[in-house]
Amino acid sequence: MKIASVEVVQAGFYLFVKVVTDEGIIGWGEGLPDNFRSVAAFVEECKRFLIGQDPFQIEQLWQTMFRGFFWKGGFVHCSAISAIEMALWDIKGKALGVPVYELLGGKVRNQIRLYAHIGGKTIDDLKRSAEQRLRQGFNAVKFCPVDPMQPLEGSRLIKKAVEQVKAVREVVGWDNDVLLDFHGRTTPSVAILIAQEIAPYKPFWIEEPCQPLNVDALAEIAHKSPVPVATGERLFTRWQFRDVLEKRAASVLQPDPCICGGIFELRKIAAMAETYYVGIAPHNPYGPINTAAALQLAACIPNFVIQEQTTLGEGYLKQPFEQINGYVNVPEGVGLCAEPDERKISQIPKGYRETPLVHYEDGSVGDW
């Protein structure tokens, strides 16, 4: 079997990669939709390493795509590789007649816990959103309680964050979990202060309590925060996650299948984390192919914690996944167990997702 073609398929604002073999087997992957054009262009750059090659040689092709460029890493390079690698696993599973998790050692659980996002401009909006998620069957919800913040913040925004956390906890009760995403909007000093204030409401974690560029700063938060720290959505490959683990900078890692380097790279990161007694909660606010890849990984990772998702494939997949009481059963089928409906996808209006640009009151630029 040989790789015959590699194509980027736009599904709304999602970026899918379609790899076709000379035997007619098609594999699907997904890349980061942010900076869509750049990631799509890098998929094109990688095609010269792929056409005519054996799609079963996934590790060899990954090494070729990673080491074949002098300038390595970053979200554009790693996302392009991730999308292609994902599609190669899909091909291999389909050719062998097994789901991808069987190729990664077999499943270690029967169900995969999910969490859902909530949001709103006011506390009442947040409460209604949380109530809706509970009615839908979810037992864990996540939201961002912090506005973009200055290096030091006064009491107003800190008080606002605490009130939001308190309100959501009151709605969901103590039998469900509340996850908090700081979105890299706080500095260590502000993040630690907020963590201390919200600790009585027992959040599951605080995610990205500072920007990920300085691991020592993140470690300071992790060592002083009474709430567990999660991070990793903006880190690439096992090399960047190594520092986080060695400095004990997080209790949970959040590598993203479509960013970190792909399925096998995330599995390697998870194995590293296991030796540090650190959990894995794959990041995934993206499309259904990335969800499918994350579910395959969640099935076979011993230190898996919980799975982020914003779509289970409705309107994109021929057979969407089904959430029952906050869980998805380990998928049955072959490959990624997720076959896109190309007819439906072709009818979805195309668009591009841009990161909002934030300005503080004084006109300076902040982090969204």
Secondary structure as UniProt FT lines:
FT   STRAND          3..11
FT   TURN            12..13
FT   STRAND          14..21
FT   TURN            22..23
FT   STRAND          26..31
FT   TURN            34..35
FT   HELIX           36..46
FT   HELIX           47..49
FT   TURN            50..52
FT   TURN            55..56
FT   HELIX           58..67
FT   HELIX           74..96
FT   HELIX           100..103
FT   TURN            104..105
FT   STRAND          111..117
FT   HELIX           123..135
FT   TURN            136..137
FT   STRAND          140..143
FT   HELIX           155..172
FT   STRAND          177..181
FT   TURN            183..184
FT   HELIX           188..198
FT   HELIX           199..201
FT   STRAND          206..207
FT   TURN            212..213
FT   HELIX           215..224
FT   STRAND          229..231
FT   TURN            233..234
FT   HELIX           237..246
FT   TURN            247..248
FT   STRAND          252..253
FT   TURN            257..259
FT   HELIX           263..275
FT   TURN            276..277
FT   STRAND          279..280
FT   HELIX           288..300
FT   TURN            302..303
FT   STRAND          307..308
FT   TURN            314..316
FT   STRAND          323..324
FT   TURN            325..326
FT   STRAND          327..329
FT   HELIX           342..346
FT   STRAND          358..359
FT   TURN            361..362
FT   STRAND          365..366
//
